[in-house]
Amino acid sequence: MYLCICNAITDKQVRQRACAARCSVADVYRACGCRPQCGKCVGAIRDLLVEMQGQPVDSGAFLEGAAAAPSE
């Protein structure tokens, strides 16, 4: 399933590129060789990372760069 339409990033790609330790959304984008565009996918990617890591995280813990303050 596509999580980021702007960069064509799928949930499979996120699972493959997520680091073993605490991984941020920015880490996933770097591993995919791109940057967030509109920022609408950040929540879905963050949720998948949290699910993979099995630990609760504050809502703003993974936000960095353009996705931290998406334009409305």
C-alpha positions as a Python dict, from the first residue, in 0.01 Angstrom:
ca = {
    (1, 'M'): (0, 0, 0),
    (2, 'Y'): (128, 347, -83),
    (3, 'L'): (192, 560, 226),
    (4, 'C'): (351, 853, 43),
    (5, 'I'): (196, 935, -291),
    (6, 'C'): (433, 1227, -361),
    (7, 'N'): (740, 1002, -341),
    (8, 'A'): (573, 667, -421),
    (9, 'I'): (682, 510, -89),
    (10, 'T'): (501, 191, 9),
    (11, 'D'): (457, 26, 347),
    (12, 'K'): (685, -253, 221),
    (13, 'Q'): (963, -1, 150),
    (14, 'V'): (922, 151, 497),
    (15, 'R'): (944, -194, 657),
    (16, 'Q'): (1258, -276, 454),
    (17, 'R'): (1434, 54, 525),
    (18, 'A'): (1338, 116, 886),
    (19, 'C'): (1642, 83, 1110),
    (20, 'A'): (1640, -166, 1396),
    (21, 'A'): (1676, 100, 1666),
    (22, 'R'): (1440, 393, 1715),
    (23, 'C'): (1385, 514, 1361),
    (24, 'S'): (1232, 845, 1260),
    (25, 'V'): (1022, 939, 959),
    (26, 'A'): (1318, 1149, 841),
    (27, 'D'): (1540, 838, 860),
    (28, 'V'): (1297, 653, 631),
    (29, 'Y'): (1296, 938, 379),
    (30, 'R'): (1676, 951, 380),
    (31, 'A'): (1693, 573, 327),
    (32, 'C'): (1453, 610, 32),
    (33, 'G'): (1662, 894, -112),
    (34, 'C'): (1387, 1156, -95),
    (35, 'R'): (1230, 1426, 124),
    (36, 'P'): (873, 1484, 241),
    (37, 'Q'): (672, 1697, 0),
    (38, 'C'): (323, 1776, 131),
    (39, 'G'): (365, 1606, 472),
    (40, 'K'): (31, 1425, 467),
    (41, 'C'): (200, 1084, 485),
    (42, 'V'): (409, 1157, 795),
    (43, 'G'): (143, 1032, 1035),
    (44, 'A'): (96, 703, 848),
    (45, 'I'): (470, 639, 827),
    (46, 'R'): (514, 730, 1194),
    (47, 'D'): (230, 496, 1292),
    (48, 'L'): (389, 212, 1097),
    (49, 'L'): (726, 274, 1265),
    (50, 'V'): (562, 274, 1608),
    (51, 'E'): (380, -48, 1522),
    (52, 'M'): (705, -209, 1408),
    (53, 'Q'): (890, -97, 1721),
    (54, 'G'): (607, -193, 1954),
    (55, 'Q'): (639, 111, 2179),
    (56, 'P'): (421, 416, 2239),
    (57, 'V'): (561, 747, 2114),
    (58, 'D'): (449, 1108, 2161),
    (59, 'S'): (272, 1240, 1853),
    (60, 'G'): (548, 1488, 1763),
    (61, 'A'): (847, 1266, 1836),
    (62, 'F'): (924, 1177, 1475),
    (63, 'L'): (848, 1503, 1300),
    (64, 'E'): (1139, 1676, 1132),
    (65, 'G'): (1200, 1905, 837),
    (66, 'A'): (917, 2008, 606),
    (67, 'A'): (681, 1756, 761),
    (68, 'A'): (707, 1924, 1101),
    (69, 'A'): (512, 2224, 976),
    (70, 'P'): (322, 2127, 663),
    (71, 'S'): (158, 2413, 479),
    (72, 'E'): (-219, 2416, 495),
}
